[in-house]
Amino acid sequence: MDQLQEQIENRIESLDPRVELIALEQPGHDVLRLYIDHPDGVTLAHCELVTRGLQELLSEEYALEVSSPGLDRPLTKPEHYERFSGQRVRIRTTEPIGGRRNFTGLLVASGPESVTVEHEAGRTEIPLGRVHRSNLVPELSEVPS
């Protein structure tokens, strides 16, 4: 999957260097789901560009779903944590840290190897290698009514 992700990232960069692959999921045997981002926001045109640009690479093996990351944007790279420092996050770990696997709170520090979350029980430093999934937690004022 890592090699496929690298191929997809390279293809997307050749299509538009400002479009970033945020996450790649395989919800089914022959389905790939891509979440993309763009500094000006993701439009339908961005999704169509990526879909058309990847058809040759993936059309024989996978059905492709391309969408924006949404308000609960996944955080998958050290740069994502750095960019969203100071915001609320939810992080689930592969194994317990201090007896917990789920952390929801303020992202107070980030680095190339770990992040620190301030939550109701204190602060926890989480090695990025132990993160299973993580995403932003939208504030109520950000959710459209």
SULDAGI-V634623 format. One record per residue. N is the residue number from 1. RES is the residue in one letter. PSI is psi in radians with two decimals (* if undefined). OMEGA is omega as a letter, one per 30 degrees, with the letter a starting at -180 (* if undefined). Layout:
BEGIN
n-><N,N>
res-><RES,RES>
psi-><PSI,PSI>
omega-><OMEGA,OMEGA>
END
This chain:
BEGIN
n-><1,2,3,4,5,6,7,8,9,10,11,12,13,14,15,16,17,18,19,20,21,22,23,24,25,26,27,28,29,30,31,32,33,34,35,36,37,38,39,40,41,42,43,44,45,46,47,48,49,50,51,52,53,54,55,56,57,58,59,60,61,62,63,64,65,66,67,68,69,70,71,72,73,74,75,76,77,78,79,80,81,82,83,84,85,86,87,88,89,90,91,92,93,94,95,96,97,98,99,100,101,102,103,104,105,106,107,108,109,110,111,112,113,114,115,116,117,118,119,120,121,122,123,124,125,126,127,128,129,130,131,132,133,134,135,136,137,138,139,140,141,142,143,144,145>
res-><M,D,Q,L,Q,E,Q,I,E,N,R,I,E,S,L,D,P,R,V,E,L,I,A,L,E,Q,P,G,H,D,V,L,R,L,Y,I,D,H,P,D,G,V,T,L,A,H,C,E,L,V,T,R,G,L,Q,E,L,L,S,E,E,Y,A,L,E,V,S,S,P,G,L,D,R,P,L,T,K,P,E,H,Y,E,R,F,S,G,Q,R,V,R,I,R,T,T,E,P,I,G,G,R,R,N,F,T,G,L,L,V,A,S,G,P,E,S,V,T,V,E,H,E,A,G,R,T,E,I,P,L,G,R,V,H,R,S,N,L,V,P,E,L,S,E,V,P,S>
psi-><-0.60,-0.70,-0.72,-0.74,-0.73,-0.73,-0.76,-0.79,-0.74,-0.74,-0.78,-0.74,-0.62,-0.45,-0.80,1.88,-0.26,-0.14,2.28,2.36,2.04,-0.81,2.59,2.15,2.67,1.47,-0.30,2.96,-0.70,0.48,2.34,2.33,2.14,2.36,2.18,2.79,2.80,2.48,-0.52,0.15,2.67,2.25,2.96,-0.64,-0.66,-0.78,-0.74,-0.72,-0.82,-0.75,-0.86,-0.69,-0.39,-0.11,-0.81,-0.67,-0.61,-0.21,-0.56,-0.55,-0.52,2.55,2.46,2.30,2.17,2.25,3.01,2.83,-0.32,-3.13,-0.54,0.86,2.25,2.56,2.02,-0.18,2.68,-0.63,-0.55,-0.78,-0.72,-0.78,-0.60,0.36,2.42,-0.08,2.86,2.40,2.80,2.17,2.27,2.28,2.81,-0.45,2.76,2.53,2.02,0.55,0.06,2.67,-0.20,2.25,2.16,2.18,-2.82,2.26,1.86,-0.30,2.58,2.59,-3.08,-0.33,-0.35,2.91,2.76,2.27,2.27,2.08,-3.08,-0.44,0.06,-2.54,2.46,2.26,2.26,2.04,2.35,-0.51,-0.24,0.09,2.18,-0.89,2.60,2.64,2.84,2.64,1.91,2.41,2.65,-0.56,-0.30,-0.33,2.16,2.54,*>
omega-><l,l,l,l,l,l,a,l,l,a,l,l,l,l,l,a,l,l,a,l,a,a,l,l,l,a,l,a,a,a,l,l,l,l,a,l,l,a,l,a,a,l,l,l,l,l,l,l,a,l,l,a,a,a,a,a,a,a,a,a,a,l,a,l,a,l,l,a,l,a,l,a,l,l,a,a,l,l,l,l,l,a,a,l,a,l,l,a,l,a,l,a,l,l,a,l,a,l,a,l,a,a,l,a,a,l,a,l,l,l,a,a,a,l,l,a,l,a,a,a,l,l,l,l,a,l,a,l,l,l,l,l,l,a,l,l,a,l,a,a,a,a,l,l,*>
END
